[in-house]
Amino acid sequence: DRNLEYLNNNNTATTHDLLGNVLVTAKYEGASIVAKHPHKDINGNKSGICTAL
């Protein structure tokens, strides 16, 4: 898991850097949630995954 609380502040010189870090963190956190809840993806129904997210 990659929580936002653990972002390295030394790499965020601008708001663009911060946004990039937040988006990358969200990508990995979303993948982690999807992997932990495989039963939510029944027959390709992505709405169950959205609920888990």
PyMOL Python script that loads the backbone (N, CA, C, O; Angstrom):
from pymol import cmd

cmd.read_pdbstr("""\
ATOM      1  N   ASP A   1       0.834  -1.187   0.000  1.00  0.00           N
ATOM      2  CA  ASP A   1       0.000   0.000   0.000  1.00  0.00           C
ATOM      3  C   ASP A   1       0.873   1.242   0.000  1.00  0.00           C
ATOM      4  O   ASP A   1       1.958   1.262   0.581  1.00  0.00           O
ATOM      5  N   ARG A   2       0.385   2.264  -0.653  1.00  0.00           N
ATOM      6  CA  ARG A   2       1.113   3.531  -0.704  1.00  0.00           C
ATOM      7  C   ARG A   2       0.166   4.634  -0.256  1.00  0.00           C
ATOM      8  O   ARG A   2      -0.571   5.197  -1.065  1.00  0.00           O
ATOM      9  N   ASN A   3       0.190   4.934   1.014  1.00  0.00           N
ATOM     10  CA  ASN A   3      -0.702   5.944   1.555  1.00  0.00           C
ATOM     11  C   ASN A   3      -0.147   7.340   1.340  1.00  0.00           C
ATOM     12  O   ASN A   3       1.068   7.538   1.303  1.00  0.00           O
ATOM     13  N   LEU A   4      -1.044   8.305   1.200  1.00  0.00           N
ATOM     14  CA  LEU A   4      -0.629   9.687   0.994  1.00  0.00           C
ATOM     15  C   LEU A   4       0.155  10.229   2.177  1.00  0.00           C
ATOM     16  O   LEU A   4       0.956  11.151   2.020  1.00  0.00           O
ATOM     17  N   GLU A   5      -0.066   9.667   3.362  1.00  0.00           N
ATOM     18  CA  GLU A   5       0.649  10.142   4.541  1.00  0.00           C
ATOM     19  C   GLU A   5       2.147   9.908   4.424  1.00  0.00           C
ATOM     20  O   GLU A   5       2.936  10.571   5.098  1.00  0.00           O
ATOM     21  N   TYR A   6       2.541   8.973   3.576  1.00  0.00           N
ATOM     22  CA  TYR A   6       3.947   8.611   3.463  1.00  0.00           C
ATOM     23  C   TYR A   6       4.624   9.207   2.238  1.00  0.00           C
ATOM     24  O   TYR A   6       5.709   8.765   1.860  1.00  0.00           O
ATOM     25  N   LEU A   7       4.000  10.208   1.607  1.00  0.00           N
ATOM     26  CA  LEU A   7       4.641  10.866   0.474  1.00  0.00           C
ATOM     27  C   LEU A   7       5.888  11.599   0.949  1.00  0.00           C
ATOM     28  O   LEU A   7       5.902  12.179   2.035  1.00  0.00           O
ATOM     29  N   ASN A   8       6.922  11.569   0.140  1.00  0.00           N
ATOM     30  CA  ASN A   8       8.150  12.286   0.446  1.00  0.00           C
ATOM     31  C   ASN A   8       7.977  13.744   0.039  1.00  0.00           C
ATOM     32  O   ASN A   8       7.884  14.045  -1.151  1.00  0.00           O
ATOM     33  N   ASN A   9       7.931  14.645   1.003  1.00  0.00           N
ATOM     34  CA  ASN A   9       7.712  16.068   0.720  1.00  0.00           C
ATOM     35  C   ASN A   9       8.888  16.712  -0.002  1.00  0.00           C
ATOM     36  O   ASN A   9       8.732  17.786  -0.582  1.00  0.00           O
ATOM     37  N   ASN A  10      10.046  16.094   0.019  1.00  0.00           N
ATOM     38  CA  ASN A  10      11.214  16.663  -0.651  1.00  0.00           C
ATOM     39  C   ASN A  10      11.074  16.633  -2.165  1.00  0.00           C
ATOM     40  O   ASN A  10      11.782  17.361  -2.862  1.00  0.00           O
ATOM     41  N   ASN A  11      10.178  15.810  -2.686  1.00  0.00           N
ATOM     42  CA  ASN A  11       9.988  15.697  -4.136  1.00  0.00           C
ATOM     43  C   ASN A  11       8.846  16.554  -4.653  1.00  0.00           C
ATOM     44  O   ASN A  11       8.476  16.431  -5.820  1.00  0.00           O
ATOM     45  N   THR A  12       8.281  17.412  -3.829  1.00  0.00           N
ATOM     46  CA  THR A  12       7.123  18.204  -4.245  1.00  0.00           C
ATOM     47  C   THR A  12       7.470  19.688  -4.222  1.00  0.00           C
ATOM     48  O   THR A  12       7.079  20.415  -3.309  1.00  0.00           O
ATOM     49  N   ALA A  13       8.201  20.122  -5.226  1.00  0.00           N
ATOM     50  CA  ALA A  13       8.611  21.520  -5.316  1.00  0.00           C
ATOM     51  C   ALA A  13       7.486  22.398  -5.857  1.00  0.00           C
ATOM     52  O   ALA A  13       7.423  23.585  -5.538  1.00  0.00           O
ATOM     53  N   THR A  14       6.603  21.831  -6.668  1.00  0.00           N
ATOM     54  CA  THR A  14       5.514  22.607  -7.259  1.00  0.00           C
ATOM     55  C   THR A  14       4.206  21.854  -7.080  1.00  0.00           C
ATOM     56  O   THR A  14       4.191  20.689  -6.684  1.00  0.00           O
ATOM     57  N   THR A  15       3.110  22.538  -7.377  1.00  0.00           N
ATOM     58  CA  THR A  15       1.809  21.875  -7.289  1.00  0.00           C
ATOM     59  C   THR A  15       1.689  20.768  -8.333  1.00  0.00           C
ATOM     60  O   THR A  15       0.967  19.793  -8.123  1.00  0.00           O
ATOM     61  N   HIS A  16       2.390  20.911  -9.455  1.00  0.00           N
ATOM     62  CA  HIS A  16       2.372  19.852 -10.465  1.00  0.00           C
ATOM     63  C   HIS A  16       3.031  18.584  -9.926  1.00  0.00           C
ATOM     64  O   HIS A  16       2.564  17.474 -10.179  1.00  0.00           O
ATOM     65  N   ASP A  17       4.120  18.762  -9.181  1.00  0.00           N
ATOM     66  CA  ASP A  17       4.777  17.605  -8.558  1.00  0.00           C
ATOM     67  C   ASP A  17       3.847  16.938  -7.557  1.00  0.00           C
ATOM     68  O   ASP A  17       3.746  15.713  -7.511  1.00  0.00           O
ATOM     69  N   LEU A  18       3.170  17.751  -6.758  1.00  0.00           N
ATOM     70  CA  LEU A  18       2.248  17.211  -5.762  1.00  0.00           C
ATOM     71  C   LEU A  18       1.119  16.447  -6.443  1.00  0.00           C
ATOM     72  O   LEU A  18       0.778  15.341  -6.023  1.00  0.00           O
ATOM     73  N   LEU A  19       0.538  17.026  -7.488  1.00  0.00           N
ATOM     74  CA  LEU A  19      -0.538  16.352  -8.211  1.00  0.00           C
ATOM     75  C   LEU A  19      -0.046  15.034  -8.798  1.00  0.00           C
ATOM     76  O   LEU A  19      -0.748  14.025  -8.729  1.00  0.00           O
ATOM     77  N   GLY A  20       1.139  15.034  -9.367  1.00  0.00           N
ATOM     78  CA  GLY A  20       1.695  13.800  -9.915  1.00  0.00           C
ATOM     79  C   GLY A  20       1.862  12.734  -8.849  1.00  0.00           C
ATOM     80  O   GLY A  20       1.537  11.568  -9.072  1.00  0.00           O
ATOM     81  N   ASN A  21       2.371  13.134  -7.688  1.00  0.00           N
ATOM     82  CA  ASN A  21       2.544  12.182  -6.584  1.00  0.00           C
ATOM     83  C   ASN A  21       1.208  11.636  -6.102  1.00  0.00           C
ATOM     84  O   ASN A  21       1.091  10.446  -5.812  1.00  0.00           O
ATOM     85  N   VAL A  22       0.201  12.498  -6.013  1.00  0.00           N
ATOM     86  CA  VAL A  22      -1.126  12.062  -5.570  1.00  0.00           C
ATOM     87  C   VAL A  22      -1.724  11.079  -6.572  1.00  0.00           C
ATOM     88  O   VAL A  22      -2.303  10.066  -6.179  1.00  0.00           O
ATOM     89  N   LEU A  23      -1.588  11.370  -7.859  1.00  0.00           N
ATOM     90  CA  LEU A  23      -2.151  10.486  -8.884  1.00  0.00           C
ATOM     91  C   LEU A  23      -1.464   9.124  -8.904  1.00  0.00           C
ATOM     92  O   LEU A  23      -2.130   8.097  -9.035  1.00  0.00           O
ATOM     93  N   VAL A  24      -0.152   9.107  -8.775  1.00  0.00           N
ATOM     94  CA  VAL A  24       0.567   7.826  -8.752  1.00  0.00           C
ATOM     95  C   VAL A  24       0.183   7.033  -7.510  1.00  0.00           C
ATOM     96  O   VAL A  24      -0.013   5.820  -7.578  1.00  0.00           O
ATOM     97  N   THR A  25       0.075   7.720  -6.376  1.00  0.00           N
ATOM     98  CA  THR A  25      -0.326   7.049  -5.141  1.00  0.00           C
ATOM     99  C   THR A  25      -1.724   6.472  -5.280  1.00  0.00           C
ATOM    100  O   THR A  25      -1.970   5.342  -4.859  1.00  0.00           O
ATOM    101  N   ALA A  26      -2.646   7.233  -5.867  1.00  0.00           N
ATOM    102  CA  ALA A  26      -4.018   6.759  -6.055  1.00  0.00           C
ATOM    103  C   ALA A  26      -4.057   5.546  -6.982  1.00  0.00           C
ATOM    104  O   ALA A  26      -4.841   4.622  -6.766  1.00  0.00           O
ATOM    105  N   LYS A  27      -3.223   5.548  -7.999  1.00  0.00           N
ATOM    106  CA  LYS A  27      -3.163   4.407  -8.922  1.00  0.00           C
ATOM    107  C   LYS A  27      -2.791   3.129  -8.176  1.00  0.00           C
ATOM    108  O   LYS A  27      -3.457   2.105  -8.324  1.00  0.00           O
ATOM    109  N   TYR A  28      -1.736   3.188  -7.382  1.00  0.00           N
ATOM    110  CA  TYR A  28      -1.287   1.999  -6.650  1.00  0.00           C
ATOM    111  C   TYR A  28      -2.265   1.612  -5.551  1.00  0.00           C
ATOM    112  O   TYR A  28      -2.478   0.425  -5.305  1.00  0.00           O
ATOM    113  N   GLU A  29      -2.857   2.589  -4.891  1.00  0.00           N
ATOM    114  CA  GLU A  29      -3.829   2.287  -3.839  1.00  0.00           C
ATOM    115  C   GLU A  29      -5.074   1.633  -4.444  1.00  0.00           C
ATOM    116  O   GLU A  29      -5.622   0.694  -3.867  1.00  0.00           O
ATOM    117  N   GLY A  30      -5.520   2.124  -5.602  1.00  0.00           N
ATOM    118  CA  GLY A  30      -6.661   1.514  -6.286  1.00  0.00           C
ATOM    119  C   GLY A  30      -6.373   0.083  -6.703  1.00  0.00           C
ATOM    120  O   GLY A  30      -7.221  -0.796  -6.543  1.00  0.00           O
ATOM    121  N   ALA A  31      -5.185  -0.156  -7.235  1.00  0.00           N
ATOM    122  CA  ALA A  31      -4.806  -1.518  -7.626  1.00  0.00           C
ATOM    123  C   ALA A  31      -4.758  -2.440  -6.413  1.00  0.00           C
ATOM    124  O   ALA A  31      -5.125  -3.611  -6.501  1.00  0.00           O
ATOM    125  N   SER A  32      -4.308  -1.910  -5.292  1.00  0.00           N
ATOM    126  CA  SER A  32      -4.251  -2.699  -4.061  1.00  0.00           C
ATOM    127  C   SER A  32      -5.651  -3.079  -3.587  1.00  0.00           C
ATOM    128  O   SER A  32      -5.881  -4.216  -3.174  1.00  0.00           O
ATOM    129  N   ILE A  33      -6.576  -2.142  -3.646  1.00  0.00           N
ATOM    130  CA  ILE A  33      -7.956  -2.407  -3.218  1.00  0.00           C
ATOM    131  C   ILE A  33      -8.608  -3.432  -4.141  1.00  0.00           C
ATOM    132  O   ILE A  33      -9.289  -4.344  -3.673  1.00  0.00           O
ATOM    133  N   VAL A  34      -8.405  -3.287  -5.442  1.00  0.00           N
ATOM    134  CA  VAL A  34      -8.975  -4.239  -6.401  1.00  0.00           C
ATOM    135  C   VAL A  34      -8.425  -5.639  -6.143  1.00  0.00           C
ATOM    136  O   VAL A  34      -9.170  -6.617  -6.204  1.00  0.00           O
ATOM    137  N   ALA A  35      -7.131  -5.742  -5.857  1.00  0.00           N
ATOM    138  CA  ALA A  35      -6.525  -7.050  -5.602  1.00  0.00           C
ATOM    139  C   ALA A  35      -7.047  -7.681  -4.313  1.00  0.00           C
ATOM    140  O   ALA A  35      -7.161  -8.903  -4.220  1.00  0.00           O
ATOM    141  N   LYS A  36      -7.360  -6.854  -3.324  1.00  0.00           N
ATOM    142  CA  LYS A  36      -7.832  -7.371  -2.037  1.00  0.00           C
ATOM    143  C   LYS A  36      -9.310  -7.754  -2.058  1.00  0.00           C
ATOM    144  O   LYS A  36      -9.779  -8.443  -1.152  1.00  0.00           O
ATOM    145  N   HIS A  37     -10.045  -7.320  -3.073  1.00  0.00           N
ATOM    146  CA  HIS A  37     -11.481  -7.589  -3.147  1.00  0.00           C
ATOM    147  C   HIS A  37     -11.859  -8.216  -4.493  1.00  0.00           C
ATOM    148  O   HIS A  37     -12.668  -7.643  -5.223  1.00  0.00           O
ATOM    149  N   PRO A  38     -11.300  -9.368  -4.834  1.00  0.00           N
ATOM    150  CA  PRO A  38     -11.605  -9.976  -6.139  1.00  0.00           C
ATOM    151  C   PRO A  38     -13.066 -10.395  -6.268  1.00  0.00           C
ATOM    152  O   PRO A  38     -13.583 -10.491  -7.381  1.00  0.00           O
ATOM    153  N   HIS A  39     -13.736 -10.645  -5.146  1.00  0.00           N
ATOM    154  CA  HIS A  39     -15.140 -11.056  -5.187  1.00  0.00           C
ATOM    155  C   HIS A  39     -16.055  -9.920  -5.641  1.00  0.00           C
ATOM    156  O   HIS A  39     -17.212 -10.168  -5.981  1.00  0.00           O
ATOM    157  N   LYS A  40     -15.566  -8.690  -5.655  1.00  0.00           N
ATOM    158  CA  LYS A  40     -16.374  -7.552  -6.108  1.00  0.00           C
ATOM    159  C   LYS A  40     -16.479  -7.492  -7.629  1.00  0.00           C
ATOM    160  O   LYS A  40     -17.375  -6.840  -8.165  1.00  0.00           O
ATOM    161  N   ASP A  41     -15.570  -8.170  -8.323  1.00  0.00           N
ATOM    162  CA  ASP A  41     -15.555  -8.152  -9.789  1.00  0.00           C
ATOM    163  C   ASP A  41     -16.245  -9.409 -10.311  1.00  0.00           C
ATOM    164  O   ASP A  41     -15.599 -10.310 -10.844  1.00  0.00           O
ATOM    165  N   ILE A  42     -17.562  -9.454 -10.149  1.00  0.00           N
ATOM    166  CA  ILE A  42     -18.348 -10.612 -10.557  1.00  0.00           C
ATOM    167  C   ILE A  42     -18.795 -10.426 -12.002  1.00  0.00           C
ATOM    168  O   ILE A  42     -19.494  -9.466 -12.327  1.00  0.00           O
ATOM    169  N   ASN A  43     -18.388 -11.348 -12.862  1.00  0.00           N
ATOM    170  CA  ASN A  43     -18.753 -11.318 -14.289  1.00  0.00           C
ATOM    171  C   ASN A  43     -18.382  -9.999 -14.955  1.00  0.00           C
ATOM    172  O   ASN A  43     -19.109  -9.519 -15.824  1.00  0.00           O
ATOM    173  N   GLY A  44     -17.268  -9.414 -14.561  1.00  0.00           N
ATOM    174  CA  GLY A  44     -16.822  -8.172 -15.180  1.00  0.00           C
ATOM    175  C   GLY A  44     -17.609  -6.954 -14.749  1.00  0.00           C
ATOM    176  O   GLY A  44     -17.484  -5.893 -15.362  1.00  0.00           O
ATOM    177  N   ASN A  45     -18.421  -7.079 -13.705  1.00  0.00           N
ATOM    178  CA  ASN A  45     -19.220  -5.963 -13.213  1.00  0.00           C
ATOM    179  C   ASN A  45     -18.325  -5.013 -12.425  1.00  0.00           C
ATOM    180  O   ASN A  45     -17.974  -5.296 -11.279  1.00  0.00           O
ATOM    181  N   LYS A  46     -17.959  -3.902 -13.027  1.00  0.00           N
ATOM    182  CA  LYS A  46     -17.023  -2.966 -12.410  1.00  0.00           C
ATOM    183  C   LYS A  46     -17.671  -2.099 -11.334  1.00  0.00           C
ATOM    184  O   LYS A  46     -16.955  -1.443 -10.578  1.00  0.00           O
ATOM    185  N   SER A  47     -18.998  -2.073 -11.241  1.00  0.00           N
ATOM    186  CA  SER A  47     -19.630  -1.237 -10.221  1.00  0.00           C
ATOM    187  C   SER A  47     -19.317  -1.750  -8.822  1.00  0.00           C
ATOM    188  O   SER A  47     -19.256  -0.961  -7.879  1.00  0.00           O
ATOM    189  N   GLY A  48     -19.120  -3.050  -8.669  1.00  0.00           N
ATOM    190  CA  GLY A  48     -18.727  -3.597  -7.370  1.00  0.00           C
ATOM    191  C   GLY A  48     -17.341  -3.134  -6.962  1.00  0.00           C
ATOM    192  O   GLY A  48     -17.088  -2.874  -5.786  1.00  0.00           O
ATOM    193  N   ILE A  49     -16.453  -3.031  -7.925  1.00  0.00           N
ATOM    194  CA  ILE A  49     -15.103  -2.526  -7.652  1.00  0.00           C
ATOM    195  C   ILE A  49     -15.182  -1.056  -7.267  1.00  0.00           C
ATOM    196  O   ILE A  49     -14.478  -0.626  -6.353  1.00  0.00           O
ATOM    197  N   CYS A  50     -16.016  -0.281  -7.935  1.00  0.00           N
ATOM    198  CA  CYS A  50     -16.164   1.137  -7.595  1.00  0.00           C
ATOM    199  C   CYS A  50     -16.653   1.299  -6.164  1.00  0.00           C
ATOM    200  O   CYS A  50     -16.216   2.210  -5.461  1.00  0.00           O
ATOM    201  N   THR A  51     -17.549   0.431  -5.726  1.00  0.00           N
ATOM    202  CA  THR A  51     -18.028   0.481  -4.350  1.00  0.00           C
ATOM    203  C   THR A  51     -16.889   0.201  -3.386  1.00  0.00           C
ATOM    204  O   THR A  51     -16.787   0.855  -2.348  1.00  0.00           O
ATOM    205  N   ALA A  52     -16.039  -0.750  -3.707  1.00  0.00           N
ATOM    206  CA  ALA A  52     -14.895  -1.062  -2.846  1.00  0.00           C
ATOM    207  C   ALA A  52     -13.914   0.098  -2.791  1.00  0.00           C
ATOM    208  O   ALA A  52     -13.335   0.382  -1.743  1.00  0.00           O
ATOM    209  N   LEU A  53     -13.731   0.767  -3.926  1.00  0.00           N
ATOM    210  CA  LEU A  53     -12.810   1.902  -3.950  1.00  0.00           C
ATOM    211  C   LEU A  53     -13.350   3.031  -3.123  1.00  0.00           C
ATOM    212  O   LEU A  53     -12.714   4.079  -3.019  1.00  0.00           O
TER     213      LEU A  53
END
""", "prot")
cmd.dss("prot")
cmd.show_as("cartoon", "prot")
cmd.util.cbc("prot")
cmd.orient("prot")
